Amino acid sequence: MPWLVPISTPRSAPGRVGRTNLRSDALLDFYLASLAQKHGMQLATLDEGIKHQAAFVIPA
C-alpha cells in the first residue's frame, strides 16, 4: 500500500482506456506512480508488487 493516498481519484485516470484486468487497488497504485513520474518524483511504497519504474520500494 502506498504511503500517500489521495482523498479522491479522478474519474478518468490518464492512460485508462476501456476495460482492464487490473484490480482497483492495482490501478490506483499505477495511477499514483504515473502521477509521481509526471512530476519528476517517485512513489515510496512498501508494496513490492507495484511494477512501475517510478515506484521506489522501501526495504522492510
Backbone hydrogen bonds in HBPLUS format (Angstrom, degrees):
<---DONOR---> <-ACCEPTOR-->    atom                        ^
c    i                          cat <-CA-CA->   ^        H-A-AA   ^      H-
h    n   atom  resd res      DA  || num        DHA   H-A  angle D-A-AA Bond
n    s   type  num  typ     dist DA aas  dist angle  dist       angle   num
A0016-ARG N   A0013-ALA O   3.15 MM   3  5.60 154.2  2.21 138.6 137.9     1
A0027-LEU N   A0023-ARG O   2.92 MM   4  6.20 154.4  1.99 154.6 162.5     2
A0028-LEU N   A0024-SER O   2.95 MM   4  6.16 155.0  2.02 145.2 151.8     3
A0029-ASP N   A0025-ASP O   2.96 MM   4  6.16 157.7  2.01 143.0 149.0     4
A0030-PHE N   A0026-ALA O   2.97 MM   4  6.17 161.8  2.00 146.4 151.0     5
A0031-TYR N   A0027-LEU O   2.86 MM   4  6.05 155.6  1.92 146.3 153.7     6
A0032-LEU N   A0028-LEU O   2.88 MM   4  6.10 163.7  1.91 154.1 157.7     7
A0033-ALA N   A0029-ASP O   2.96 MM   4  6.17 159.1  2.00 149.7 155.6     8
A0034-SER N   A0030-PHE O   2.90 MM   4  6.05 156.8  1.96 146.7 153.3     9
A0035-LEU N   A0031-TYR O   2.87 MM   4  6.08 152.2  1.95 147.5 155.5    10
A0036-ALA N   A0032-LEU O   2.93 MM   4  6.14 158.5  1.98 146.7 152.3    11
A0037-GLN N   A0033-ALA O   2.96 MM   4  6.15 160.1  2.00 146.5 152.0    12
A0038-LYS N   A0034-SER O   2.92 MM   4  6.10 154.1  1.99 144.5 151.6    13
A0039-HIS N   A0035-LEU O   3.26 MM   4  6.53 139.9  2.43 140.9 150.0    14
A0039-HIS N   A0036-ALA O   3.12 MM   3  5.29 131.2  2.37  99.0 111.6    15
A0041-MET N   A0036-ALA O   2.75 MM   5  4.82 163.3  1.77 145.8 142.2    16
A0040-GLY N   A0037-GLN O   2.98 MM   3  4.95 163.8  2.00 110.4 112.0    17
A0043-LEU N   A0054-ALA O   2.74 MM  11  6.04 156.5  1.80 149.8 158.1    18
A0056-PHE N   A0043-LEU O   2.78 MM  13  5.73 170.7  1.79 144.5 147.8    19
A0045-THR N   A0056-PHE O   2.95 MM  11  6.14 157.7  2.00 160.3 159.0    20
A0058-ILE N   A0045-THR O   2.78 MM  13  5.91 163.3  1.80 159.8 165.7    21
A0055-ALA N   A0052-HIS O   3.07 MM   3  5.43 166.1  2.09 115.0 119.1    22
